Amino acid sequence: MAAEMPQFMQAHAFRCARKAYDGLDKFSSRKIAHDVKKEFDKVYGPAWHCIVGMSFGSFVTHSRGCFVYFSMEKVIVMLFKTGVRTKNS
């Protein structure tokens, strides 16, 4: 639906979300968001945020090249990264 992210990362996000969705016995937007966020934190570093639901509004600031918004069936996924501040920043 919308992206400012390299194609390979978008494909990774789609695969992660699909795997999490398909692995559920009962739908849980929180579980999908958790799984996608943890995978992206592990592979691409902190601080990723993932919002999953049927309907929501948002207005976010994200790091350049680190935003994707897509749907799977009736589920909407928004994944984005923000900068991390160190104690000395």
ROZATOR-938716 format. One line per field, with one value per residue: x, y negated, z negated of N, C-alpha, C, O, CB in turn; residue number from 1; residue in three letters. Coordinates in steps of 0.1 Angstrom, whole numbers, plus 5000, padded with zeros to 4 digits. Last residue first. Glycine has a CB too. Layout:
BEGIN
n_px	[X/...]
n_py	[Y/...]
n_pz	[Z/...]
ca_px	[X/...]
ca_py	[Y/...]
ca_pz	[Z/...]
c_px	[X/...]
c_py	[Y/...]
c_pz	[Z/...]
o_px	[X/...]
o_py	[Y/...]
o_pz	[Z/...]
cb_px	[X/...]
cb_py	[Y/...]
cb_pz	[Z/...]
n	[NUM/...]
res	[ALA/...]
//
This chain:
BEGIN
n_px	[5237/5245/5229/5215/5185/5177/5150/5127/5110/5079/5051/5018/4993/4960/4939/4924/4950/4973/4988/5013/5039/5071/5102/5130/5141/5148/5128/5097/5069/5033/5002/4972/4944/4931/4919/4929/4965/4997/5028/5060/5092/5127/5156/5180/5188/5180/5176/5163/5143/5128/5120/5104/5084/5071/5062/5045/5025/5014/5005/4986/4966/4957/4935/4946/4968/4993/5009/5001/5012/5039/5042/5034/5054/5077/5070/5069/5095/5109/5100/5111/5138/5140/5133/5138/5112/5086/5053/5019/5008]
n_py	[4886/4902/4924/4925/4931/4943/4936/4962/4979/4997/5012/5021/5041/5052/5078/5091/5100/5079/5048/5023/5002/4994/4978/4968/4947/4928/4934/4917/4906/4910/4914/4934/4955/4987/5019/5043/5045/5037/5022/5021/5006/5009/4995/5021/5043/5061/5086/5079/5062/5079/5098/5082/5073/5098/5106/5085/5085/5111/5107/5086/5099/5130/5157/5189/5202/5189/5190/5171/5148/5154/5155/5129/5114/5124/5117/5089/5083/5092/5075/5051/5057/5057/5031/5005/4982/4969/4976/4988/5012]
n_pz	[4763/4743/4744/4777/4795/4825/4849/4859/4885/4890/4903/4903/4917/4915/4926/4945/4965/4955/4965/4954/4952/4941/4937/4940/4954/4925/4897/4892/4874/4880/4874/4879/4872/4881/4884/4878/4872/4859/4860/4848/4849/4841/4837/4837/4866/4885/4872/4847/4855/4871/4852/4835/4853/4859/4833/4825/4845/4839/4813/4817/4832/4834/4840/4831/4841/4863/4885/4903/4891/4892/4920/4928/4916/4929/4956/4955/4947/4969/4988/4978/4981/5009/5016/4990/4984/4981/4992/4992/5000]
ca_px	[5231/5253/5228/5224/5194/5179/5164/5130/5121/5088/5064/5027/5006/4969/4949/4918/4936/4972/4977/5007/5025/5063/5088/5126/5142/5148/5141/5105/5081/5046/5010/4986/4950/4938/4916/4920/4951/4989/5014/5051/5079/5116/5144/5168/5191/5183/5183/5174/5153/5135/5128/5116/5093/5077/5071/5057/5033/5020/5015/4997/4974/4963/4941/4936/4956/4983/5012/4997/4997/5033/5046/5026/5040/5076/5073/5057/5084/5112/5097/5097/5133/5143/5124/5142/5120/5098/5066/5029/5000]
ca_py	[4878/4890/4915/4930/4921/4947/4935/4948/4978/4986/5014/5009/5041/5042/5074/5079/5103/5093/5056/5033/5003/5001/4977/4978/4960/4928/4933/4929/4902/4914/4904/4932/4943/4978/5005/5043/5044/5047/5020/5027/5006/5011/4997/5015/5034/5048/5085/5088/5057/5068/5102/5089/5064/5090/5115/5089/5074/5108/5117/5084/5088/5121/5144/5179/5210/5187/5199/5185/5150/5152/5167/5141/5112/5124/5131/5097/5079/5098/5089/5052/5056/5069/5042/5014/4993/4962/4981/4976/5000]
ca_pz	[4774/4745/4732/4767/4788/4811/4844/4855/4876/4892/4897/4904/4910/4919/4916/4939/4963/4958/4959/4963/4948/4950/4935/4930/4960/4940/4903/4893/4880/4874/4880/4874/4878/4872/4887/4889/4868/4867/4856/4857/4843/4850/4829/4831/4855/4890/4885/4847/4845/4877/4864/4830/4846/4869/4841/4817/4843/4852/4816/4808/4838/4824/4845/4830/4839/4852/4874/4906/4892/4879/4912/4932/4912/4915/4952/4959/4938/4956/4990/4979/4968/5002/5019/5001/4979/4983/4987/4992/5000]
c_px	[5223/5248/5236/5223/5202/5189/5165/5145/5123/5099/5073/5039/5013/4981/4958/4927/4930/4958/4978/4995/5018/5049/5081/5111/5137/5150/5140/5118/5090/5058/5024/4992/4964/4943/4923/4917/4942/4974/5006/5037/5070/5103/5132/5166/5178/5187/5188/5183/5165/5145/5135/5125/5105/5087/5078/5067/5046/5030/5022/5008/4987/4971/4945/4942/4944/4972/5003/5000/4993/5018/5039/5029/5032/5061/5071/5059/5072/5100/5099/5093/5118/5138/5127/5134/5125/5108/5077/5042/5009]
c_py	[4866/4881/4902/4920/4928/4937/4939/4948/4964/4986/5003/5012/5028/5042/5064/5073/5090/5097/5070/5040/5012/5003/4986/4977/4971/4943/4935/4925/4914/4907/4905/4920/4941/4966/4997/5029/5044/5045/5029/5026/5013/5011/4997/5001/5027/5038/5071/5087/5066/5062/5091/5093/5071/5080/5107/5096/5077/5096/5115/5094/5085/5111/5136/5165/5200/5197/5197/5194/5164/5154/5166/5153/5124/5124/5133/5111/5087/5095/5096/5067/5057/5069/5054/5026/5001/4972/4970/4981/4987]
c_pz	[4769/4757/4734/4755/4777/4806/4829/4850/4872/4882/4901/4897/4913/4911/4922/4928/4957/4955/4964/4956/4958/4943/4945/4927/4951/4945/4918/4899/4880/4881/4873/4881/4872/4879/4876/4893/4881/4862/4865/4851/4853/4842/4838/4838/4850/4879/4888/4860/4846/4867/4869/4841/4842/4863/4852/4826/4836/4851/4829/4811/4830/4831/4833/4833/4838/4852/4862/4894/4894/4880/4898/4924/4916/4910/4937/4954/4942/4947/4977/4980/4968/4987/5011/5003/4991/4977/4990/4986/5000]
o_px	[5217/5253/5232/5218/5197/5199/5155/5150/5121/5098/5074/5039/5015/4980/4964/4923/4930/4954/4984/4993/5017/5047/5084/5107/5140/5159/5131/5120/5091/5057/5025/4988/4967/4945/4922/4913/4947/4972/5007/5035/5071/5103/5127/5175/5168/5189/5199/5195/5176/5156/5147/5137/5116/5098/5090/5079/5057/5041/5034/5020/4997/4983/4938/4953/4933/4966/5004/4994/4984/5012/5034/5020/5023/5057/5065/5049/5065/5096/5092/5084/5112/5134/5118/5128/5118/5113/5077/5042/5006]
o_py	[4859/4871/4892/4909/4937/4934/4937/4959/4955/4991/4998/5015/5025/5044/5066/5064/5079/5096/5074/5040/5008/5004/4985/4976/4983/4950/4942/4915/4921/4904/4902/4915/4946/4966/4999/5026/5045/5045/5028/5029/5010/5015/4987/4996/5026/5026/5070/5086/5061/5057/5092/5092/5065/5079/5108/5093/5072/5097/5116/5090/5082/5114/5134/5163/5203/5199/5204/5205/5169/5160/5175/5160/5129/5131/5142/5117/5092/5104/5105/5072/5062/5079/5061/5031/5003/4969/4964/4990/4978]
o_pz	[4777/4760/4728/4756/4770/4811/4822/4847/4880/4871/4912/4885/4925/4898/4933/4921/4963/4943/4974/4944/4970/4931/4957/4915/4953/4940/4923/4905/4870/4893/4861/4891/4861/4891/4864/4905/4892/4851/4877/4839/4865/4831/4843/4844/4856/4881/4893/4860/4845/4872/4872/4840/4844/4869/4854/4825/4839/4856/4830/4811/4836/4835/4823/4829/4844/4863/4852/4893/4888/4872/4893/4920/4908/4902/4933/4949/4933/4939/4973/4973/4958/4982/5007/4994/5000/4965/5001/4977/5007]
cb_px	[5222/5267/5235/5238/5186/5185/5169/5121/5134/5081/5070/5020/5014/4962/4957/4905/4934/4983/4963/5017/5018/5069/5083/5134/5156/5159/5151/5098/5088/5048/5004/4995/4941/4950/4901/4906/4948/4994/5009/5055/5074/5117/5142/5170/5201/5172/5173/5169/5147/5125/5119/5112/5086/5066/5063/5052/5026/5009/5009/4993/4965/4971/4931/4930/4957/4978/5026/5006/4993/5036/5061/5030/5034/5084/5087/5056/5081/5125/5106/5091/5137/5158/5125/5157/5112/5098/5070/5023/4991]
cb_py	[4887/4894/4923/4932/4910/4961/4921/4944/4984/4973/5028/4996/5053/5028/5086/5083/5115/5102/5050/5042/4989/5015/4963/4977/4963/4919/4943/4939/4890/4929/4889/4944/4931/4985/5002/5050/5032/5061/5005/5042/4991/5024/4986/5013/5024/5042/5090/5103/5058/5057/5109/5101/5057/5082/5126/5097/5063/5105/5131/5085/5075/5129/5136/5179/5219/5173/5195/5190/5141/5137/5167/5144/5099/5113/5136/5096/5064/5093/5095/5045/5042/5072/5045/5018/5002/4948/4994/4964/5000]
cb_pz	[4782/4748/4720/4772/4781/4810/4846/4843/4883/4892/4903/4900/4913/4919/4910/4933/4955/4949/4964/4968/4947/4953/4936/4918/4963/4946/4897/4901/4872/4874/4877/4876/4875/4864/4887/4884/4860/4865/4856/4859/4840/4858/4818/4816/4859/4898/4895/4846/4830/4881/4874/4821/4835/4877/4847/4805/4836/4863/4815/4793/4840/4813/4853/4815/4827/4853/4869/4918/4905/4874/4911/4947/4918/4908/4957/4975/4939/4950/5001/4991/4962/5002/5034/4998/4969/4976/4994/4983/4988]
n	[89/88/87/86/85/84/83/82/81/80/79/78/77/76/75/74/73/72/71/70/69/68/67/66/65/64/63/62/61/60/59/58/57/56/55/54/53/52/51/50/49/48/47/46/45/44/43/42/41/40/39/38/37/36/35/34/33/32/31/30/29/28/27/26/25/24/23/22/21/20/19/18/17/16/15/14/13/12/11/10/9/8/7/6/5/4/3/2/1]
res	[SER/ASN/LYS/THR/ARG/VAL/GLY/THR/LYS/PHE/LEU/MET/VAL/ILE/VAL/LYS/GLU/MET/SER/PHE/TYR/VAL/PHE/CYS/GLY/ARG/SER/HIS/THR/VAL/PHE/SER/GLY/PHE/SER/MET/GLY/VAL/ILE/CYS/HIS/TRP/ALA/PRO/GLY/TYR/VAL/LYS/ASP/PHE/GLU/LYS/LYS/VAL/ASP/HIS/ALA/ILE/LYS/ARG/SER/SER/PHE/LYS/ASP/LEU/GLY/ASP/TYR/ALA/LYS/ARG/ALA/CYS/ARG/PHE/ALA/HIS/ALA/GLN/MET/PHE/GLN/PRO/MET/GLU/ALA/ALA/MET]
//
